[in-house]
């Protein structure tokens, strides 16, 4: 019977509950500073500081513009934010039982021995509701994750696949529609098909505007106007949100909201990522199949074992891991996109705990992209296997032969080829005999007789090189 230790060990990769912080921790080091609790706190500090500095420049008699030294110091709190700082905020939260208030108190604690800042300390978090800080912080987290981690990881996949599309543009390959032999294509063209899909999907991810609001408890600037009724608070809020970092947030202004930003942009972003992942699930399964039938070999890695009992095996584990992690990512992304735009009346808290899992969803996606990049880098084309398949599938030339017959008005062209090929093992001689008997121009007969399954690829090579 298993037992649970009364004194759990300190958290480490070996005892982490999530494999993203355990087994795969080293693969997600770039995402963790952005989407972790510490990353979330740092963005909260960034928002509070940006709002505070902007208030000092708003022209209020009660809050004069901050000195250059004070501004540099405040921006340094954001830039140099550390794990120690995050833990200090968590320690304050033990008393406040409110995470945003803990951030406010931590910032004020940093004003000690700085008379200029201590005198205006009450303007930290001025007129803000917690969601003014949280929604902007979430948008900043997504901004950093999209620009610095997610898209670069996806770009590596696209770049490698484009390289492969060009390299294998002219390598003929037997198609298998419905799993059956079909008109030949080229390896490069099949990869190019996926590249085009991914490029379009990537553009959709990159194009989603990241929205933010700073308009108070129910979206009407109630508290703001109670203090300065004549001030244009909407314009002020827009400026803070849309001014580029570090003095602003570099986001897109959301003019209408309840207490929370509606999260529709998040749903759009997560749906765009999920669609990209679906394309990659499709591709992962296809590559798995191509490895299975021997179209690709996998470059060996010294010391690596494919099976505990079958020493010959080289498993396509990178593509299997990618498929599994893409599925996990999409399960979370789907829930995020379906749940987040829903809030009871002016606010409920069901979004808060869900939003803390954004990094998990993105983490599984990034993990999968990295697996695909590694897996694609191991692939070696097996031209011999590809050619052998084509040489055993002369029946695929039934299509061009009957199409030429139709051009010259030969009656029953389709039916004649069906009789010769359907459900049969077709040899080159069978087709050549038929071609020789056709009442078509001799030049066309010569052209058809010269055709092989490997040469019947249309403009596949050109299309692959163009991508």
Secondary structure, DSSP 8 states (H G I E B T S, - for coil): -----SS-----TTT-SSTTTTTTGGGGHHHHHHHSHHHHHHHHHHHHHHHHHHHHTS--TTS----HHHHHHHHHHHHT--HHHHHHHHHHHHHH--HHHHHHHHHHHTTTT-HHHHTTGGGTTTT--HHHHHHHHHHHHHHHHIIIIIHHHHHHHHHHHHHHHHHTTT-EEEEEETTEEEEEEEHHHHHHHHHHHHHHHHHHHHH---EE----SSSS-HHHHHH-TTS-HHHHHHHHHHS-TTTS---EE----SSS---HHHHHHHHHHHHHHHHHHHHHHHHHHHHHTTSEEE---TT--S-SS-TT----HHHHHHHHHHHHHHHHHHHHHHHTT--STT--SHHHHHHTTHHHHHHHHHHHHHHHHHHHHHEEE-HHHHHHHHHT-GGGGHHHHHHHHHHTT-TTHHHHHHHHHTTS---HHHHHHHHHHS-S-HHHHHHHHH--TTT--TTHHHHHHH-
